[in-house]
Amino acid sequence: MKKSVIAIALIATASASASAFAGGIERRGDMSQILFEEGKNYLEFSVAAVDPDVSGVARPGIPGGPTGDIQDRYQNFALGYKYDFNDRLSLAFVIDEPVGADVTYQGPSFFGGGAFFGTSNASVESVQYTGMAKYKATERFSVYGGLRYVGLSGGLTVLSPTTGGPLGPPLYTLNVDKEFQLGYLIGAAYEIPDIALRVALTYDSKTEHDFRDNTGAPFEVELPQSVTLHAQSGIAKDTLVFGSVRWREWSKFQVAPADFFSFATGAPVPTAIAFETDDIYTYRLGIGRRINENWSGAFVLGYEEQIGNRVGNLKGTDGYISYTVAVTHEMEAWEVTGALSYIDLGSANTSVATFTSNEAVAFGLKVGLRF
């Protein structure tokens, strides 16, 4: 049973990367599961391309035109290598881009008859280097852990009649270079190989990144801690059910430089540029089937609850439901998996706009080599 579901298990990972529109600014989830891949040496490369469509109109009583599509299309990459040192000890190294944002109000500015935040833009870039080890204590129980070295950078331009720097509206700009911090992960797993059952629980620590605003004043951005539960099991010959639940403490996330103000009340009030109001749970559930010696297929559902609170003006979405189909072609040493997702993004209200009928299409590709 274990050998017959290798390709299906690969699909479980690839389809998750295709649904790269998770909570907060997250673009990759728990990468520790590479430690469980078959083969003494295992090398993988994956990419997800996501094309969102997020647009809105001014809320009642708020001047300004439609926002246009504010979320830019983007790509996300990961590279990983796993080595079995012996029957009990496995080592892995992964490079990925765990978080990100690409926002542009593409229409004219408010002062040119456009949306309230017209021509405003923001970007967040990241890179993460993770070294991990897994120790197989018994045939069924294993523990794992590692260190994460996370770099975070970003830039934004906000043009609005009610926000700006200490000299007043309408323009505020900020660019911060990549700042690295060290985090860690720990986890444990229980397996029954004969039925391809595995349950794995992973904890990822927070990282706190220190930046300075235009005045030189320090401010901190926290990438919050998370807990991820993975589960899979064979339910019939060549058939696997799999899923995950991920909690991340996004309520701790905000970008709030001291020199950014809201002038909505007439007086300057320090305010966060970006924020989350609640912790976020992300759910995935899928079923995979091995069709023959070379082909496997899977269908995956993804879900995040629509919280209903007001979101930041550089976000425009709240929760989602995703539908993913994936196929793997398996050769002697190579496996190639493609996954296509449609993501129904939840409607949301910002302080000045209402965003509805949001959606995204994503494509994921993973290439794995065992040697």
N, C-alpha and C positions, 0 to 999 in steps of 0.2 A: 504493500500500500504506500509506503513512504516514497519509493522510487517513482511511483505512478503519478504523484501529485507535485513533482518539482516544478514543472512549468506552470501549473495552476497557482502555486505559491508565489511565483515570480509575478504573475498577473496581479495578485493582491497588492503587491508593492507598487507596480507601475501605474495601476489605475488610481491609487491614492495620490501619486505625484501629478497625475493629469488634473485632478480636482484641486488645483492650486489656488483656491480662493477662500482659505479658511479664516478663522477668527482674527480680529485685530489686523495687523499687517503681516500675518504669518503666511509663508509660501512653501515651507517644508515642515513635515512633522518629525516624529521620532525616527532617527536613522539607525538605531541600534540593531534592528532586525537583520542587518547584513551579517551579523555574527552567526546566524543560524543557516546560512546558505551552504549547500552541499559542495564538496570538492575540497581538496587540500589547498588549492589556490583558486580564488574567485575574484574576478575583476568586473566591475560594472560601470556603465556611463548612462545617465538619464537626462532627459531634457523635457520640459513642459512649456508649451506655447499657449498663452491665454489671451483671448480677445474679448474684453468686457464691453458692454453697452450700458452706461449708467447716465441717465439724463433726467432733468427736472425742470420745474417751473416755479416762479416766485410764489411764496405763501401769500394768502389774502392779507392785504394791507402793506405788503412789501413791494416797493418799486423795482423795476428791472425786468428784462426779458428772460427767455428760456436759457438754461445753462448750456445746452448742447451736451455731447458726450464728454464727461469729465475724466473717465478712467482710460488711460492709454493701454494699448496692447503691450505685452511683455513676454520675455523668455526667462526661464529659470533652469539652472544646471546643477548637476551633482556627479561626483566621481568617487568611487569607493573600491577598496581592496581588502580582502579577507584572507588570512593565512592560518591554517591549522598547524600549530606548532607540534602537537601530538594529539592523542585520542581525547585528551581532556582540556587542553588549553588552545583557544583560538584568539587571534589578534586581528584588529581591523583599523583602517584609517579612512576617513571620509572627508571630502571637501564639498561644501554645499553653500547655498544662499538661503539662510533660514527665514529672513524677513525682507520685505521690500514694499515700495509704493511708487506709483507713477501716475500723477494726477495733473491734468491740464484743463482749465476752463478755456476751450478753444475759440469761443465766440468773442465778440468785441467787449471792451470793458464797460462797466456801468456808466462811465462818463461819456461813452460813445453809443449809448442806447442799449447795451448788452446786459448780461446778468450781473447780479450784485457783486460777485467775485470774478467777473469776466477778465480773462488773461492771467489770472492767478495760477500758479503751478507749484508742485511739491514733488520731491523724489526722496526715497530712502533706499540706500544700498547696503548690502551686508555680505560678509564672507565668514565661514565657520570651518575651523579645522578640528576634527574630533579623532582622538586616539582611544581605542577601546580594547578590552580584553574580556573573554568569557571563560569561566572555569566550570567544567562539567563534573559536579560533585558525585552524582550517581547517574545511572542510565536514564533517569527521568527528571532529575533536578539540576539546575545550573544557576549560577549567579554571574553577573557581569557589571562592568562599570568603566568609567573613563573620564578624560578631561576634554573640555571644549574651549577653544580659543576663538572668541567671537569679535569681529570687527564691524562697527556700525558708523555710517556717515549719512549726510543728507544735505539738502538745500531747498529753499523755497522762496517764492516771490508772492506776496499777498497784496492785491490792489483792491481796495474797498473803501467806501465813504465812511465806514465806522470802525476800521481797524488800522493800526500803524504803529510806528515807533514813538519815542518820547517827544518828537517834534510835531506829532499829530498825524492824522490821516493824509493821504490815502495809501502810501506805499511803505511796505516793509520787506526787506530782504535779509536772508541769513544763509550762510554756507558753513558747514562744519566738516573737517577732515575726519577720516576713518580713525576711530578710537577703539582699541582692543581691550577686552577684559576676559578673565579666565572663569570658566564655569565647570560644572561636573555633571555626570549622570551615573546613576546606579539602578540596577534592576535584577529581577529574578524570573525564572521560567520553569514551568512544569510541562513535561512532554510524555506522550505515549506513542512511540514511533509506529507501532503496528497499525494504528488507525489515524496517523498523521495529526494527532491532537497536540496542540501547543497553546499554552496560556502564558503570556509574558507581561510583566508590569514594569514600567520604566519611569523613573523620576529624573527630570532635568532641572537643575538649579537656575535661579535667576542670574542675570548679569546686569551690572549697573555701570552705565557709560557716562563719563564726565565730559561736558562740553562748556564752551563760553559763548555768550551772546556778543552782539556788536559793541557793547560797552566794556567787555572783558569780564562781566559778572558770570560766575559759574551756574550751570544748571545741569540736572541729571536726568537721563532717560533710562528707565528700567525695562529690559526685556524680561518678562515675568517667568516664574517657575511654572512647570507643567507636570502632569501625570498622565501617562498613556497606558491603556490596557489593550493588548492585542490578544485575539483568540482565533483559532482555526481548528477544524476537525473534519476528517472524512466522514461522510454520511452514507455513501454507497460506493461501489467500485468506480474508481476514476472520478469521483465527485467530491468536492470540498466546499464547505461553508466557512466563511471567514468574516472578521469584522474588527472594529476598534472603537474605543471611547477615549477621547482626549479632553482633559480639563486644563485650561491655562488661565492664570490669574491676571487676565487683561485689565481688570479694574485698577491695577497698579500702574498702568501705562498712561503717560501723558508727556507731551512736549510743551514745556512752559518756560521759555526764556523770559527773564525779568524785564526785558525792554520791549515786549510785545503787549499792546494795550487794545482794549475795546473802548470806543468812544460812543457806544450806542446810547448811553444816558447823558451824553454831553461832557462828562468828565472822564479822564483816562482811568480805566480799571484794568489791572493786570489780568490776563486771561490765557488759557492754554490754546495753542495752535491746533494740536491734535490730542485726542483723548479717547478712552473707552470707559463706559460707566459700569460695566458688569464683567464678571468672569464668564468665559465662553466654553461651552461643551460642544465638541464636534464628534458626530457619530457616522460610522460607515458600516455597511453590511453588504456582503456579496456572496455569490455562489459561482463556483468554477467547475468546468467539466473538461476532462481530457478526451478529445475526439478520436485521436489515433496516436501513433508513435511520434508524430511530428507536430500536431496541432492541438491547441487547447483554447478555450474561450471562457469568458466570465462576464457577469453583469453585476454592477455595484451601485448601491444607493448611498448618497451622502446627505447629512442633515445638520443644520445649526438652527437653533430656535431664534425666531424673530423676537427680540427683547421688547421693542416698542418705545425705548427711550430716545431722546433726541441725540443724533449723531453729529460728529464734527463736519464742518463745511468742506473738508477735503476728503470725505469718505462717500456718503450718499447711499449706503446699503446697510441692511440689517438682517442677518441670517440668510440661509439659502437651502435649497434642495438641489442635489446634483444627481444626474443619471449617466452612468459610464458603461460603455461596452469595450471589451479588451480582447485581443487575440495574441497568442504566442506561437511562434514557429521555432521548434527545437531541433537542432542538429546535433552532431556528435559532441561537440564542445561548446557550441554557440547557442544562445537563445536570444531571440529578438521579439520584443513585446511592443505592440502599439495600442493605445487607449484613446478613445474619443469621448468627451464629456459635454453634456449640455447642463448649464447651471442656471437655475431660476433664482435670481438674487432678490432678496426681500426689499420691499419698499421702505423708505425712511424719510424722516423730517430732520432738516437742519434748522439753524436759527432763522434762515431766510428763504429756504426752498423746500419743496416736496418732490422727492424722487420716486417715480413709479415705473412699472414695466421694465425693470432692470433685468439683464441677462448676460450670460457669457458663454463662450464656446472655448474648450480647451483640448489640446492634443498632447499626449504624452508618449515618449519613446524611450525604451530602455534596452540596452544591449548588454548581455552578460556573457562572460567567458570563464569556463572552468578548465583548469589544467593542473 
